[in-house]
Amino acid sequence: MHARLLLVFLAVALIATACGSGDADEDTPHSTPEGAVVSWFDAVDAGEVLAASEAIHPESLALILAIENDITVEELADYLSHGVPLAMQSTYWTSFSQGFTDFANKPLSTLTVGQAEVFESDGEEFASVPISGGPGSDSVVIVRKRADSTWEVDMVASLGDGFSTLLLDLFEELDATEASVRIRLAYSEVVAPSMRAAMTDGSFGDNFAVTALTLLARIDEQGA
């Protein structure tokens, strides 16, 4: 499993000095937006597969894996319904952690995580968590508040700038099969709220907004 696009997203957030990201409350790592991001970074580097995957929405993980790898529509539909196989998760996170370390000459968990800005989109709470590596290298991770008031990384929203076109391409390839119906449901329930949150956050600019609006229109058309 490759994590090429995810690596590109985070590569812009390299820090020039050895400032750690681990200032969050270790007892309740997902009780704050910043803690959710820090615990995700730490889990990926530590090889804690379940912790890394549990930091994000499971259907988001399936969708990102489908875009990053050669996964069939039938496989994606199965992963959306039953979860991504643990072995596949392990390979993916290992590839991501090692790839980032090779590229940046430092582990993912050394990234500096800034103070979150909480906002609302479609009646749900999200937060934009800055990752800064100095002038010209700012990035954000968008997190979503769960029903139990903890926070999870919203990978689809966070990767919106790089993944929106690919998400649109995948959606437009779906046909009338049962597997495609299952994927469309995930787009309606997972992708659409994430796209709206990313637009509300406003970090990605006009080109992203145009693609996101096109994707949302397609989702609405299919659901009509």
N, C-alpha and C positions, 0 to 999 in steps of 0.2 A: 504494500500500500504506500503510495507516494503522498506527500503533503506539499507539493510544489507551490501552489497558490497561497496556501496558508503561510508558508515561509516568506513569500514575497510581502505579504501584508505586514508581518511583524518585523521584517528586516529593516524597515524604515525607522523603527523605534529603538535602535541600538543606543546604548549609553556609552559615553566616552570614558567614564570613570567607574570604579567598582562600587557604585551605590546599589545596595540591595533593595529587593521589593518586599521583604518579609516583615513588615511592621504591623500586619493585621493580627487581630485576636485569634490565637491558635485554637482556643476552645470552641469558638463559633465562627469558623472561617467564612461561612456564607451569610453571615448576619448583616454584612455591609456590602455594597457594590465593589469596593476596593478589595475586600477580603475574598470575594468570589474570584476575582481575577488573579490575585496572588496565589490562592490555593490551587487554581487551575495550572498556572505556570509551574508551581512547585511539584504538583502531582505528575505532570508530564515529564519533568526532569528526573524525578525519583523513580520513574517506571511504575507508578501506581496506577494501573490501567483503569480500574473501576472508579477510582477517585477522579481521574482526569475526565472520564466520560460522564460521570454523574454530575460534574460541574456544568454541563451543558444540557440542553433539551435533547432527548434521545432521537427524535425525528430530525432535528437539525443535523445531528451527526450523520445519520443515514444519507441525508440529502447532500451534504458536503462530500462524503465519501463517494457518492455516485458521480459527482462532478469531477473529483480528483482522479478517479480510477475508472477502469472499463467494467462497469457494473450494468447488467441488463435491467430492463424495466421490471421484469419478473423478480429479479433479486432485490431491487430497490423496494418494491412493494412488500416483499416478505420482511425486509429489514425494518420497514416502517411499522409493520404490524407486530413483529416479534422481537425486534432489537437486532443490532449489528452483532454478529458472532464475536465472542470474546477474543479469539485468536486474531481476527481481522482488526479489532480495536487495538490490540497490543502491538501489532506490526505497524499500524498507522502512527500511533503516538511515539513509538521508538524511532520511526523514520523522521517524524517531525522534530523530535528533540535532538537527534543526532545531526540532522540536516541544518538546524538552526545553529548548533554549536560549531559545526564545520564552517558555516558561512560567516558567523559573527566572532569566532574565536572566543566565545564565552557562552555559558549556558543560558537558556531561556529565563530561568528563575532570577537572573541578575538584572532583568529589566526594571526600570523605575516606574512605579505605578503612582499616579497623582490622585488628587481629590476629585471624587465623582460629582457630576451635576445631574440631579434627578429631574426627570420630566415625565409628562403623561402623554400617551398616544392611544387613541381608541379606548379610553377608559382604563388602560393598564399603566402601571408604573415601570419606567425604564430608567436607566442611568448611563451617562456617557463617562467612561473612565479613561482619562488621558494617559498615554504612554509617551514620554518625551525623551528624545535623545539630543536635544539641543536645537538650534535654529535650522529650519527646513526639514526636520525629521519627526515632527509630531504625528501621532496616530491616536486612535481611540479604540477601546473595546466597549461595545454596548452590552449591557446586562439587563435582564428582565426580572421583575419581582415575582416570585412564586406565590401560590395560594397560601403557603405556610409562612409567608413573610421573609423567607430566605431569598437569596439572589442566585441566578444562574447566568452563565455567559450565553449571550444570544449570538451564536456563530453566524447565522444567516444575516442578521443586521450588521454585525461587525465587519463582515466580509462583503458587504453590499457593493462597494465600489468596484471590486474585482470580480464578483460572482454574479452580479445582476444579469449581465448579458448571457452568461452560461445557464443561469436558471431559466431565463426566457427561452433559450434555445431548447433546453430539455423539455420544457412545458409544451412547446409547439410541436415537438416530435411525438407526443402522446396520441394514442389512437383510442378505439372504443373498447379495448379489452378490459377485463376485470382488474388487471394490474394497473393499467393507466387510470382507472377510476379511483383506485386507492391512492395513487400519487397525486391526483388532482385534489383529493380531500386534504392531503398534507399541505399542498400549496395554499388552499383556502384557510386552513387552521393555523399553519405555522409560518409559511413564507409571507403571506400577505401582511399579517401584523408586524412582522420583522421589517419588511420593506417600508411600511408606513412609519415605523419607529425611526428607521435610519433617515428618512426624509425629514421627520420632525427634528431629529438631532442636528441635521444640516451640515455635517462634516464633509460630505462627499461631493458637493457641487452640482452644477446643472446637468452635466452629461449623465451622471448617475440618476438624477431625478427623472430625466426623460425616459430612461430605460425602465426604471422602477414603475413609473406611471403606465408605461406600455404593458408591463407584466401584470400590474394590478387590473388593468382593463381586460386583459385576456382572461384572468382568473374570474373576474366578475361576469364576463360573457359566458364562460363555461358553466358557471353556477346559476345562471338565469334560467 
